[in-house]
């Protein structure tokens, strides 16, 4: 009977194809907004800072007004002490009281769905929170409270896949998914979580660290779009996991973006990257594209130039795949390694007129109005410091130099005589000639060109 209930409720879930039209805002619950509205600083970023479900629900306008229609929420279940981020599970079947009550969480999800916004839950099935190298406190873990449910401690050898799957990630006890109880309970848990809370999609943590066949069963049981963290810059390595889940977080593109827009690698590398990606991935459109996340120093920490960040953000929002923007990018956050890259957002929640906030809003608006997910990606021009591609009638022009650039783009999606405008400054218009689209990029800027007749009111 319970299986039938799960099957019935999963009909409300969303597939990978449906997720293609969504734009995801990633946030840590503890760092977005405090439940009581307090905006005082957080004194210790390595511990709880006070963000919660009510605070997030009260500030959904901040997210939705940029055009985001999905939120990737950090793990919500009970964690071992000080694990504000959610990746140290203690009780898989109860909500973390630091964030609020279960009723608060349900109210948040209902509020999202009432706005036609979806929730992507972050889940961990590889490990639990720290309970001692010899599992001395295993009895506090629910439901995995016996030592036989874990692999014995060993440090990971990252050059040996068996070691990656069977050894511990630091001090985090590694669940043994080959144990029938562990495997069965994890499958039951993900069905329970998705159906009880009406979850729309899943971000799955630490996928390299668990055998692929488990993820195939886990993903299928969830009944929703699943995007897996394969923390590896290899396209082929990520593609292996797209066979068992819908997509992976596009770490290969994350590194490409930083090479292009921080290190000024030749833009011809993008051509090679797309050639490899399109031939190796089962479906490039299901990949999760991102510039920043909670595990890496922010883009502006390594390279404090906003023009380069703008190029990177537009790239991730328009490249084939499902775009993910990490909270604070729209405010120019520049935090360093974890936990500095997990800054509280609450001092900025009223700052919706910042340059980057408006920039992201405009880019998402035109991503949606052009429905670019329905159109093929086509390279239009490449040079060492300039790259141009299109999706339908939407033309993207990028630069990775601080010099001014001028190019004619002869191979373009327009007709001679068409007038196209830069959506970020709609008075910046050019006429398409027999020579192509004249593109002027000043001091490393990025432009998105739209037919003048299709410019929409922001």
N, C-alpha and C positions, 0 to 999 in steps of 0.2 A: 504493500500500500504506500509506504513512504517513497519508494522508487517512482510510483505513479505520480505522487505529488511533485517530486523533483522534476519529472518529465513535463508535467503540466506547466509548472511555474517557469521553466526554462524557455518556454515559448515567448516570453517577454524579453528575452536577452537579445543581444545584437551581434551580428556576424562581422567578420573581417571586412567584407564588402561594404556593409553599412558604415563601418567606422572610417572608411576612406574619406568621407566628406567632413569628418570632425577635425577640430583643432584643439589640442589638449594642453591644458595648463597644469604643470606639475607643481605640487606644493607639499611641504611638511606641515602637518596639522599643528604641531607645537610651535611653528614659527610664523604662521600667517596672521592670526588675530586672537587676542585674548577674549575669553568669554565675557569678562566684565568691562571690556573696552579700554582697559589700562594700556597706555602707550609708553610707559617708562622702559628704560633700557634693560636688556637681559645681561646679568653680570657674569654668567658662566654658560658659554655656548655648548659645553660638554654635558650639560644636564638639562632638565626640563626648564623651559622659559615661560610656559603658561598658555600657549595657544590651545584652542579647543574647537569643538563642533559648533557651538553657539556663535562664537566669534566669527567663524568662517561663514555660517549661514547669514549672519547679519551684514556681511560684506560681499555677498555674491555679485552685487552690481559692479563692483570694482573689476571683477573678472569678466562678467558677461558683456560689459560695455566695451571691452576690447574686441569682442567677437568670439571669444572662446565658448565652445559648446560642449566641453567635456573637461573633467578634472581628474587627474591622477593623484590619488590621496595616499599618503604614506600609510604603512600597516597600522591597523586600528585595534588589534587584539592586545590582551594583557601581556606586558613584557616584564622581564627582570628589572630590578631597580636601576635607575638613571638612563635606561635605554629609551630616550625621548623620541628617537627616530623610528622605532618600531621593528627593528630587525633582530630582536632577541626574545623570541616568543617564550612565554611561560604558561599561558592558558589560552589554547586555541579557540575556545568556545565562549569567551567573555570579552566585552569591550573594555579597553584601557580607561580606567576611571580618571586618569589625568586629563583626558580630553573631554570628558562629560559622561553622561549616562547612555545606555542603549537607546532610550527614547530620544535623546538629543541626536544620536547618529541617524536614527530612522527619520527624524524630522528634517535633518540635513538632506538626506537622500530624496525625500518627498519634495523638498523645496527645489532641489536641482531638477527633478523630473517635471515639476510644474513649469519650469522655465525651458523645457526641452533641452536640458543639459544632462549629459551622461556622467556616470561615475566609473572610474577605473580603479579597482582596489589593488593595492600592492600586497602580494602574498609571498610567504617564505615556506618552502617545504624541504629545504636542504638541512637546516640546523635549528637549534633552539638557543636560548640565552645561556650565558656562562653559569655552570653549576659545579665547576671543579674539574681538574684534569682527569680525575678518577670517578667522575660523576657522583661525587659525595652527596649532592643535593638533588639527585634525580627525582626524588619523590615530590618535588614542588612543581614538576612539569606535568601539565594536563593536556592530553591523555597519555603522554609517553613517559611513564614514571618507573620504568625498569631498565637496568643497564643493558639487557639483552637487545634492546631496541636501537642501540647505537653502535657505530663502528668504534673500535678501540682507538685511543688517541695516537695520532702520528702526524708529523708536519707534512704539508703538501709539497711534493716534487712537481712543479708546474710543467716539467717535460715528460711526465708520465700520466696519461689520462686515467689509469686505474687509481693512481695516488690522488689525483684531483677529485675523483668521485668518492673515494673511501676514507680519505684523511680529513682532518679538521681545518676549517678556515680560521686560523688564529686560535683563539680559546673557545670557539663556539662548537659544542658537541654535535657531531655529524649523525643525523638520522640514517638508519639502514633501511632503505626502501625495499630491500629483498626480504625483509621480515614480513610475513603476511599481515600481522596486526598493524604494523606501521603503514604499509602500503594501503591496506583497506581503509584505515582510519583517515589517512590523508585524502583519499578519494572521496570518502563520505564527507569530510570536513569542507572540501571545496564546493561540493554540491550544496551542502547546508548553507555555507556563507553566501553563495550566489543567489540561492532561492529565498532565504530568510530576509535578506536585505535588498533584493532586487538589484543586484550588481549588473552593470552593463558590459564590463570588460575587465581583464586582469593584466597587471604587470607582474611577471613572475621573476623573483630574485634568484640569483646564483644558479643559472641553468647549466653552466659548464660542470658544476660540481655534483650533478646527479645523472645517472644513466638516461640516455635519450628515450628508451622504451617507456620509462616511467612517465616522462613528460607527455608522451603521446596519449597515455591513458588519462592522465591528470587533465590535460587540455580538453580532450573529448568529453570527459565527465562534467566539466564546468559548463559547457554549452554556450560559451561566449567567446568573443575575440580574445586571444591570448598573445601577449608580446613578451618575449623572454630576454632576460639580461644575459647575453653572452659577451663577457668582458674581454674581448679580443678584437684586434684590428684587422683580422684576416676575413676577407669576403667569403672564402670557401668554408672557413670554420663556422661562420654565422649561418651560411646557407644550409649546412648540415642539420641545424636545429629547426630551420623553417620547414623541414619535412615532418616534424613531430608537433610543432606549434604553428600558429598562424604567421608570426613574425618575430623578429628580434629587434632589440634596440640597436640602431645602426651605428655601432662603434667604428666600423671602417670609415663611414662618412664623417663622424665626429673628428677623427684624426685628419681626414682630408681637409675639412674646413679649417682646422688649426694650421695645417701646413700651408694652405693657400692664403689665408687672410691674416695670419700672424707671422709666418716665416717667409711669405711672398714666394713660395714655390711657383714654378711655371703653371699657368692655367691649363696648359696642355695635359697636365695630370688629370684634370677633370674628365677629359675625353677618354683616357685610358680607364679611369675608374668606372665610368658609365658603361663602357664596353664590357668590362669584366662583370660588373654588377648585373647587367641585363642578361648576360649569358649564363651566370652561375646561380643566381637566386631563383627559386621556384616562382616567386611573385614579389617583385621589388615594391609593388604598391602597398604591401602589408607591413613594410618595415617602419619602425618608429624613428623619425629623424629628429635630432636635437643638437643644440650648440653647447648648452650647459646642463649640468645635473648636480646632484647632492654628493657625488663621490669624487669630483674633480675641482681643482681651482677654477674659478670663473674666467671666462674669456678675457674680461677686462683686467684681471689680476696679472695675467701674463703679457697682455698687450693693451695698454690703456688708451686705445683710440676708438672713439665711438663710431667713426665712419666704417672701420673694419667690422665692428660688431653688427652694424646695420647690414652690411653685405652678408655676413654669416647668417643672420636671422632670416633675411629674405631667401637665401639659399635653402635653408631648412624648411621654410614655409612653402616653397614652390617646387622643390625636387620631388620626384615620385616617391610616395610614401605618406605616412600619417605624421604630421608635424607635432612636436612637443616643445613647449617653451617653459623653461624653469622659472619659477616665481622670482621676481626681483630683477630679471633681465630688463624688464620694461622700466626700471628705475636706475639702471646703470650700476647695479651691485658689482663689486669687484673683490669679493672675498677670496682668500687663498685656500690652502688645503683644508679638508675636513678637520674641525667643525667651522672654520671661518667662512666657508662657502654656504653656510646654513644660517644666514643672518635673519633676524626678525624683520618682517615686513611692516608691522603695525605703525611705525612712524611715518610711513609713506602712503597709507591708504587713502588719504585725501588729496594726494598729489597726482591727479589725473590730467594735468595740463603739462606734464613734463614732456620734453622732446621725444624721448624713447617711448613713452606710453602712447602718445599720439601716432608715432611712427608704426608701432606694432598694430595699433587699431586700424590704420589705413591699409597696411599690408594684408591683414586678415580679411578686411572688408572686400578687397579686390580678389583675393583667393576665392572667396565665396561667390561673389557676383559673377566671376568667370567660370565657376565650377571646374577648376583646372584638373580635378581628379578624373574628369571624363575625357581628357584630351592627352594625346601622346606627348611625350617630352621630345623636342627636336633641337639639336644643336644648330645654332645659326652662325656663330663666328667664334674663333679661338685665336688667342695670341698669348704671349708670355704674361702680360698684365691685364688682359681683358678677356671676358668670356660672356657669351650671349646665348640664351636658349629661349624657346617659346613653349607655351602650352595653349593650344587654340590660338586665339587672337591676342594673347597676353605675352608680351615680350620682356624678358628680364636681362638687364645689362649690369655686369659686375666689374669691379676693378680691385686690384690688390697692390696699388701703388699710391703714394700721396701726390704724384704728379697729375696734371691735367691731361686727359686723353680725348682724342677725337677719332672716330671710326665711322665709315660708311658700312652698313650691314646690308649687302645686296640680297642675300638669301633670307627672306623674312615672310611673315604670314599676311602681309598687307598688299593692297593694290596701289599702283602709282596714283598719286593725288590724294590718298588718304591722309588725314591729319591725326597724328597720335600725340598723346600728352603723357608726361610723367605724373603718375598719380600722387606723388608726394608733394608736388608743386604744380597744380593743374594749369597754371599759366605758362608752363614750360612745354611748349608744343612745337612739333616739327612736321613738315610735309614730306611724305614719301615720294622720292623721285626715281628715275630710271636707274640711278646709281645705288639706291637703297634707302635705308633709314639712317639719317645723320644722327649720330650719338655723341653727345658731349658729356664727359664725366669730369667734374671738378674735384680735385684733391681727394680722390679715393671714394667718391660717392657711388651709390647704387641707384639705378633707376628701374622703374616698372612702367612700361609703355602700354597704354590703353587707347583704343579708338576714341577720339574726342566725343563722338556721339554716344559712347557708352560710359562716360564718366558719371559716377553716381555721387549723390550727396552724402558726405560723411557726417 
